[in-house]
Amino acid sequence: SAVMYLRLALALKPDFPVAHLLLGDVLDRDGQYEEALSAYRAVMDDPVLGWDARFEAALLLNQMDRPDESIAALQAMLLERPDNI
């Protein structure tokens, strides 16, 4: 039911980054990895939640057996914010 309500929220307000991030989390837990990745990618440019979305997407890529993409994403994040552990 969470997916249904989050999709409804996004239908009403497509630029709702919190809903995209939550949808990604729910879809990830459900094993719907490609859809979760799409939800995270929809938020990556957000100034507040983009960093979290990028990190979750990188973790998900590793879980999807795409370690090279995961490592590249994490390395790019490290270069942007070397002091952010």
N, CA, C and O atoms as a GROMACS GRO file, in nm:
protein
  340
    1SER      N    1   0.082  -0.120   0.000
    1SER     CA    2   0.000   0.000   0.000
    1SER      C    3   0.086   0.126   0.000
    1SER      O    4   0.043   0.231  -0.048
    2ALA      N    5   0.208   0.116   0.054
    2ALA     CA    6   0.296   0.234   0.056
    2ALA      C    7   0.329   0.280  -0.085
    2ALA      O    8   0.332   0.400  -0.113
    3VAL      N    9   0.355   0.185  -0.173
    3VAL     CA   10   0.388   0.220  -0.312
    3VAL      C   11   0.270   0.293  -0.376
    3VAL      O   12   0.289   0.391  -0.448
    4MET      N   13   0.150   0.244  -0.351
    4MET     CA   14   0.031   0.307  -0.409
    4MET      C   15   0.019   0.453  -0.362
    4MET      O   16  -0.004   0.542  -0.444
    5TYR      N   17   0.035   0.477  -0.233
    5TYR     CA   18   0.022   0.613  -0.182
    5TYR      C   19   0.135   0.704  -0.230
    5TYR      O   20   0.113   0.822  -0.257
    6LEU      N   21   0.255   0.650  -0.240
    6LEU     CA   22   0.366   0.731  -0.291
    6LEU      C   23   0.347   0.764  -0.438
    6LEU      O   24   0.376   0.876  -0.481
    7ARG      N   25   0.299   0.669  -0.516
    7ARG     CA   26   0.272   0.698  -0.658
    7ARG      C   27   0.158   0.800  -0.673
    7ARG      O   28   0.161   0.884  -0.762
    8LEU      N   29   0.060   0.792  -0.586
    8LEU     CA   30  -0.048   0.891  -0.587
    8LEU      C   31   0.008   1.029  -0.553
    8LEU      O   32  -0.026   1.127  -0.619
    9ALA      N   33   0.092   1.037  -0.453
    9ALA     CA   34   0.154   1.164  -0.416
    9ALA      C   35   0.234   1.221  -0.532
    9ALA      O   36   0.231   1.342  -0.556
   10LEU      N   37   0.306   1.135  -0.604
   10LEU     CA   38   0.386   1.181  -0.718
   10LEU      C   39   0.299   1.218  -0.837
   10LEU      O   40   0.338   1.303  -0.918
   11ALA      N   41   0.184   1.156  -0.849
   11ALA     CA   42   0.092   1.195  -0.956
   11ALA      C   43   0.037   1.335  -0.930
   11ALA      O   44   0.016   1.414  -1.022
   12LEU      N   45   0.016   1.364  -0.803
   12LEU     CA   46  -0.036   1.496  -0.766
   12LEU      C   47   0.074   1.602  -0.764
   12LEU      O   48   0.050   1.719  -0.796
   13LYS      N   49   0.194   1.561  -0.728
   13LYS     CA   50   0.307   1.654  -0.720
   13LYS      C   51   0.433   1.583  -0.768
   13LYS      O   52   0.508   1.528  -0.687
   14PRO      N   53   0.458   1.584  -0.900
   14PRO     CA   54   0.570   1.509  -0.956
   14PRO      C   55   0.707   1.555  -0.906
   14PRO      O   56   0.803   1.477  -0.907
   15ASP      N   57   0.718   1.678  -0.862
   15ASP     CA   58   0.846   1.730  -0.815
   15ASP      C   59   0.857   1.723  -0.662
   15ASP      O   60   0.902   1.818  -0.598
   16PHE      N   61   0.815   1.611  -0.605
   16PHE     CA   62   0.815   1.590  -0.461
   16PHE      C   63   0.930   1.495  -0.426
   16PHE      O   64   0.912   1.373  -0.425
   17PRO      N   65   1.050   1.549  -0.399
   17PRO     CA   66   1.168   1.465  -0.382
   17PRO      C   67   1.159   1.365  -0.267
   17PRO      O   68   1.212   1.255  -0.276
   18VAL      N   69   1.093   1.402  -0.159
   18VAL     CA   70   1.080   1.309  -0.045
   18VAL      C   71   1.004   1.184  -0.088
   18VAL      O   72   1.040   1.072  -0.050
   19ALA      N   73   0.899   1.201  -0.167
   19ALA     CA   74   0.821   1.087  -0.214
   19ALA      C   75   0.904   0.998  -0.306
   19ALA      O   76   0.895   0.876  -0.298
   20HIS      N   77   0.986   1.059  -0.393
   20HIS     CA   78   1.073   0.980  -0.480
   20HIS      C   79   1.172   0.897  -0.398
   20HIS      O   80   1.193   0.779  -0.424
   21LEU      N   81   1.232   0.961  -0.298
   21LEU     CA   82   1.330   0.891  -0.214
   21LEU      C   83   1.265   0.777  -0.136
   21LEU      O   84   1.320   0.667  -0.128
   22LEU      N   85   1.150   0.803  -0.079
   22LEU     CA   86   1.078   0.698  -0.006
   22LEU      C   87   1.034   0.586  -0.098
   22LEU      O   88   1.041   0.468  -0.062
   23LEU      N   89   0.988   0.623  -0.217
   23LEU     CA   90   0.947   0.521  -0.314
   23LEU      C   91   1.066   0.431  -0.350
   23LEU      O   92   1.053   0.309  -0.358
   24GLY      N   93   1.182   0.493  -0.371
   24GLY     CA   94   1.302   0.414  -0.398
   24GLY      C   95   1.332   0.316  -0.287
   24GLY      O   96   1.366   0.201  -0.313
   25ASP      N   97   1.321   0.362  -0.163
   25ASP     CA   98   1.346   0.274  -0.048
   25ASP      C   99   1.248   0.157  -0.043
   25ASP      O  100   1.287   0.043  -0.022
   26VAL      N  101   1.121   0.187  -0.064
   26VAL     CA  102   1.019   0.081  -0.058
   26VAL      C  103   1.039  -0.019  -0.172
   26VAL      O  104   1.031  -0.140  -0.151
   27LEU      N  105   1.065   0.031  -0.292
   27LEU     CA  106   1.084  -0.057  -0.406
   27LEU      C  107   1.211  -0.142  -0.389
   27LEU      O  108   1.214  -0.259  -0.427
   28ASP      N  109   1.314  -0.083  -0.332
   28ASP     CA  110   1.438  -0.157  -0.306
   28ASP      C  111   1.410  -0.273  -0.210
   28ASP      O  112   1.454  -0.386  -0.235
   29ARG      N  113   1.339  -0.246  -0.103
   29ARG     CA  114   1.305  -0.353  -0.007
   29ARG      C  115   1.217  -0.459  -0.069
   29ARG      O  116   1.219  -0.575  -0.027
   30ASP      N  117   1.138  -0.420  -0.170
   30ASP     CA  118   1.050  -0.514  -0.239
   30ASP      C  119   1.123  -0.594  -0.347
   30ASP      O  120   1.065  -0.685  -0.407
   31GLY      N  121   1.248  -0.562  -0.372
   31GLY     CA  122   1.324  -0.631  -0.475
   31GLY      C  123   1.301  -0.579  -0.615
   31GLY      O  124   1.342  -0.643  -0.712
   32GLN      N  125   1.238  -0.466  -0.628
   32GLN     CA  126   1.212  -0.403  -0.758
   32GLN      C  127   1.323  -0.302  -0.786
   32GLN      O  128   1.302  -0.180  -0.782
   33TYR      N  129   1.441  -0.354  -0.813
   33TYR     CA  130   1.561  -0.273  -0.816
   33TYR      C  131   1.566  -0.169  -0.927
   33TYR      O  132   1.608  -0.056  -0.904
   34GLU      N  133   1.526  -0.206  -1.047
   34GLU     CA  134   1.529  -0.109  -1.158
   34GLU      C  135   1.437   0.009  -1.130
   34GLU      O  136   1.472   0.124  -1.156
   35GLU      N  137   1.318  -0.019  -1.079
   35GLU     CA  138   1.225   0.088  -1.046
   35GLU      C  139   1.277   0.172  -0.931
   35GLU      O  140   1.259   0.294  -0.931
   36ALA      N  141   1.340   0.110  -0.834
   36ALA     CA  142   1.398   0.184  -0.722
   36ALA      C  143   1.508   0.276  -0.772
   36ALA      O  144   1.517   0.392  -0.730
   37LEU      N  145   1.590   0.226  -0.862
   37LEU     CA  146   1.697   0.307  -0.919
   37LEU      C  147   1.641   0.428  -0.994
   37LEU      O  148   1.696   0.537  -0.984
   38SER      N  149   1.533   0.408  -1.066
   38SER     CA  150   1.468   0.520  -1.136
   38SER      C  151   1.416   0.624  -1.038
   38SER      O  152   1.427   0.744  -1.062
   39ALA      N  153   1.360   0.578  -0.928
   39ALA     CA  154   1.309   0.670  -0.826
   39ALA      C  155   1.423   0.751  -0.766
   39ALA      O  156   1.410   0.872  -0.746
   40TYR      N  157   1.535   0.686  -0.736
   40TYR     CA  158   1.650   0.758  -0.681
   40TYR      C  159   1.706   0.858  -0.783
   40TYR      O  160   1.741   0.970  -0.748
   41ARG      N  161   1.712   0.816  -0.908
   41ARG     CA  162   1.766   0.905  -1.013
   41ARG      C  163   1.680   1.030  -1.032
   41ARG      O  164   1.730   1.134  -1.076
   42ALA      N  165   1.553   1.020  -1.002
   42ALA     CA  166   1.464   1.136  -1.015
   42ALA      C  167   1.495   1.244  -0.913
   42ALA      O  168   1.451   1.358  -0.928
   43VAL      N  169   1.571   1.210  -0.809
   43VAL     CA  170   1.600   1.303  -0.699
   43VAL      C  171   1.745   1.349  -0.698
   43VAL      O  172   1.780   1.439  -0.622
   44MET      N  173   1.830   1.290  -0.779
   44MET     CA  174   1.974   1.314  -0.769
   44MET      C  175   2.015   1.460  -0.782
   44MET      O  176   2.117   1.499  -0.726
   45ASP      N  177   1.939   1.540  -0.852
   45ASP     CA  178   1.974   1.682  -0.868
   45ASP      C  179   1.915   1.771  -0.760
   45ASP      O  180   1.939   1.892  -0.759
   46ASP      N  181   1.839   1.713  -0.670
   46ASP     CA  182   1.778   1.791  -0.563
   46ASP      C  183   1.887   1.843  -0.468
   46ASP      O  184   1.973   1.766  -0.425
   47PRO      N  185   1.883   1.974  -0.435
   47PRO     CA  186   1.990   2.029  -0.350
   47PRO      C  187   1.990   1.975  -0.207
   47PRO      O  188   2.093   1.977  -0.141
   48VAL      N  189   1.878   1.927  -0.158
   48VAL     CA  190   1.870   1.878  -0.021
   48VAL      C  191   1.885   1.725  -0.014
   48VAL      O  192   1.964   1.674   0.065
   49LEU      N  193   1.809   1.654  -0.094
   49LEU     CA  194   1.806   1.507  -0.086
   49LEU      C  195   1.888   1.437  -0.194
   49LEU      O  196   1.897   1.314  -0.195
   50GLY      N  197   1.945   1.513  -0.284
   50GLY     CA  198   2.020   1.454  -0.394
   50GLY      C  199   2.137   1.367  -0.350
   50GLY      O  200   2.162   1.261  -0.407
   51TRP      N  201   2.208   1.414  -0.247
   51TRP     CA  202   2.324   1.338  -0.198
   51TRP      C  203   2.280   1.201  -0.145
   51TRP      O  204   2.342   1.099  -0.175
   52ASP      N  205   2.173   1.200  -0.067
   52ASP     CA  206   2.121   1.073  -0.014
   52ASP      C  207   2.075   0.982  -0.127
   52ASP      O  208   2.099   0.861  -0.124
   53ALA      N  209   2.009   1.038  -0.227
   53ALA     CA  210   1.961   0.959  -0.340
   53ALA      C  211   2.077   0.899  -0.418
   53ALA      O  212   2.072   0.783  -0.459
   54ARG      N  213   2.182   0.977  -0.437
   54ARG     CA  214   2.299   0.926  -0.509
   54ARG      C  215   2.366   0.813  -0.431
   54ARG      O  216   2.409   0.713  -0.489
   55PHE      N  217   2.375   0.828  -0.300
   55PHE     CA  218   2.436   0.725  -0.216
   55PHE      C  219   2.354   0.596  -0.219
   55PHE      O  220   2.408   0.487  -0.235
   56GLU      N  221   2.222   0.610  -0.204
   56GLU     CA  222   2.134   0.492  -0.208
   56GLU      C  223   2.141   0.424  -0.344
   56GLU      O  224   2.140   0.301  -0.352
   57ALA      N  225   2.148   0.503  -0.450
   57ALA     CA  226   2.158   0.446  -0.585
   57ALA      C  227   2.289   0.370  -0.601
   57ALA      O  228   2.291   0.262  -0.662
   58ALA      N  229   2.397   0.424  -0.548
   58ALA     CA  230   2.527   0.355  -0.556
   58ALA      C  231   2.524   0.222  -0.481
   58ALA      O  232   2.575   0.121  -0.530
   59LEU      N  233   2.463   0.222  -0.363
   59LEU     CA  234   2.450   0.097  -0.288
   59LEU      C  235   2.364  -0.004  -0.364
   59LEU      O  236   2.394  -0.123  -0.367
   60LEU      N  237   2.258   0.046  -0.424
   60LEU     CA  238   2.168  -0.041  -0.500
   60LEU      C  239   2.238  -0.100  -0.622
   60LEU      O  240   2.218  -0.217  -0.655
   61LEU      N  241   2.319  -0.020  -0.691
   61LEU     CA  242   2.393  -0.072  -0.806
   61LEU      C  243   2.483  -0.188  -0.766
   61LEU      O  244   2.494  -0.287  -0.838
   62ASN      N  245   2.546  -0.177  -0.652
   62ASN     CA  246   2.629  -0.287  -0.604
   62ASN      C  247   2.544  -0.411  -0.576
   62ASN      O  248   2.583  -0.523  -0.609
   63GLN      N  249   2.428  -0.390  -0.516
   63GLN     CA  250   2.337  -0.500  -0.486
   63GLN      C  251   2.286  -0.566  -0.614
   63GLN      O  252   2.254  -0.684  -0.614
   64MET      N  253   2.280  -0.489  -0.723
   64MET     CA  254   2.233  -0.539  -0.851
   64MET      C  255   2.346  -0.604  -0.932
   64MET      O  256   2.331  -0.630  -1.051
   65ASP      N  257   2.459  -0.629  -0.867
   65ASP     CA  258   2.576  -0.688  -0.933
   65ASP      C  259   2.630  -0.598  -1.044
   65ASP      O  260   2.669  -0.646  -1.151
   66ARG      N  261   2.631  -0.468  -1.017
   66ARG     CA  262   2.690  -0.370  -1.108
   66ARG      C  263   2.795  -0.291  -1.029
   66ARG      O  264   2.784  -0.169  -1.014
   67PRO      N  265   2.897  -0.362  -0.979
   67PRO     CA  266   2.994  -0.298  -0.889
   67PRO      C  267   3.074  -0.186  -0.954
   67PRO      O  268   3.110  -0.089  -0.887
   68ASP      N  269   3.104  -0.197  -1.083
   68ASP     CA  270   3.182  -0.092  -1.148
   68ASP      C  271   3.107   0.041  -1.148
   68ASP      O  272   3.166   0.147  -1.122
   69GLU      N  273   2.978   0.036  -1.175
   69GLU     CA  274   2.897   0.158  -1.172
   69GLU      C  275   2.886   0.212  -1.030
   69GLU      O  276   2.889   0.333  -1.008
   70SER      N  277   2.872   0.122  -0.935
   70SER     CA  278   2.863   0.161  -0.795
   70SER      C  279   2.990   0.231  -0.750
   70SER      O  280   2.984   0.337  -0.688
   71ILE      N  281   3.104   0.171  -0.780
   71ILE     CA  282   3.232   0.229  -0.742
   71ILE      C  283   3.252   0.365  -0.808
   71ILE      O  284   3.298   0.459  -0.744
   72ALA      N  285   3.218   0.375  -0.936
   72ALA     CA  286   3.233   0.503  -1.007
   72ALA      C  287   3.147   0.612  -0.943
   72ALA      O  288   3.191   0.726  -0.928
   73ALA      N  289   3.025   0.576  -0.906
   73ALA     CA  290   2.936   0.674  -0.843
   73ALA      C  291   2.990   0.719  -0.707
   73ALA      O  292   2.989   0.838  -0.676
   74LEU      N  293   3.038   0.624  -0.628
   74LEU     CA  294   3.093   0.658  -0.497
   74LEU      C  295   3.222   0.738  -0.509
   74LEU      O  296   3.246   0.829  -0.429
   75GLN      N  297   3.306   0.707  -0.607
   75GLN     CA  298   3.428   0.784  -0.627
   75GLN      C  299   3.397   0.927  -0.668
   75GLN      O  300   3.465   1.021  -0.625
   76ALA      N  301   3.295   0.945  -0.753
   76ALA     CA  302   3.256   1.081  -0.793
   76ALA      C  303   3.207   1.160  -0.672
   76ALA      O  304   3.237   1.278  -0.658
   77MET      N  305   3.133   1.094  -0.585
   77MET     CA  306   3.085   1.161  -0.464
   77MET      C  307   3.202   1.197  -0.373
   77MET      O  308   3.204   1.304  -0.312
   78LEU      N  309   3.299   1.108  -0.363
   78LEU     CA  310   3.416   1.134  -0.280
   78LEU      C  311   3.495   1.254  -0.332
   78LEU      O  312   3.544   1.335  -0.253
   79LEU      N  313   3.507   1.265  -0.463
   79LEU     CA  314   3.579   1.378  -0.521
   79LEU      C  315   3.506   1.510  -0.495
   79LEU      O  316   3.569   1.614  -0.477
   80GLU      N  317   3.374   1.505  -0.494
   80GLU     CA  318   3.296   1.626  -0.470
   80GLU      C  319   3.304   1.673  -0.325
   80GLU      O  320   3.312   1.793  -0.298
   81ARG      N  321   3.302   1.578  -0.234
   81ARG     CA  322   3.304   1.611  -0.090
   81ARG      C  323   3.404   1.519  -0.018
   81ARG      O  324   3.363   1.425   0.050
   82PRO      N  325   3.532   1.546  -0.032
   82PRO     CA  326   3.632   1.456   0.029
   82PRO      C  327   3.626   1.452   0.182
   82PRO      O  328   3.674   1.355   0.242
   83ASP      N  329   3.568   1.552   0.245
   83ASP     CA  330   3.560   1.552   0.392
   83ASP      C  331   3.434   1.486   0.444
   83ASP      O  332   3.417   1.472   0.565
   84ASN      N  333   3.344   1.444   0.355
   84ASN     CA  334   3.218   1.383   0.395
   84ASN      C  335   3.234   1.232   0.403
   84ASN      O  336   3.230   1.163   0.301
   85ILE      N  337   3.252   1.182   0.522
   85ILE     CA  338   3.274   1.038   0.538
   85ILE      C  339   3.147   0.963   0.504
   85ILE      O  340   3.144   0.841   0.512
   0.00000   0.00000   0.00000
